[in-house]
């Protein structure tokens, strides 16, 4: 049965962890969903892990919408959350609601996620008031990492940690049903988690959050380049994919594929008829 916002919230009350992963397309969303993960985020990490782009700011509403549709088609159990791309709410905040509506109505997701930025509380309230559930995102917010001194752990000093506690509380008060804590010290994540009644979902935020999220391609060993400390790689799918492709290539080159088992046949009778009807191909025996 499809999980609801209420189900995710009551997991916190029951001291049950929420599990969350990203997905961007039908086959992987299907596998994540069938594995019993609670929440699937169509993250703007799409930019880096699927589209080969430099920054998450490089994806727009069209790309997130396209991938949200594919994910929604595959999912029957998990809550699907679409990440609001930077340009869909931070450049012109008055466009935020319209874009959130598109993600829900056309994309088929259950909620949207917004990263913290100067006007995010206004944006969150507007979207929530329109009946669309919102997940917040504080700490290291990749869309505005340049304003945070780069991709660094956030809340390592008392001043910034106080700011994060405030942002968390304000996000809850604005109506968020849950909040992502990215790259914050475990003790700060624990303080925030205890202070909020909504579930915290950590990524690089230690074990005391109400749930955990990672980028799917990172846990599968499918992403290239820098691997953050918080990533746990559970499989080397890239190696398996490479091995399969090389075996295929070698079998095509050697002629061992396709063999009889992977080919279609025609009866000898029909084949003779055909051959006899082609002058130069007439069978002589
Ligand atoms: O884009 C992303 O992958 C994220 C994760 C924190 C879920 O925002």
Boltz pocket constraint, residues with backbone or C-beta under 6 A from the ligand:
constraints:
  - pocket:
      binder: B
      contacts: [[A, 22], [A, 41], [A, 42], [A, 43], [A, 44], [A, 45], [A, 46], [A, 83], [A, 180], [A, 182], [A, 203], [A, 213], [A, 214], [A, 215]]
      max_distance: 6.0
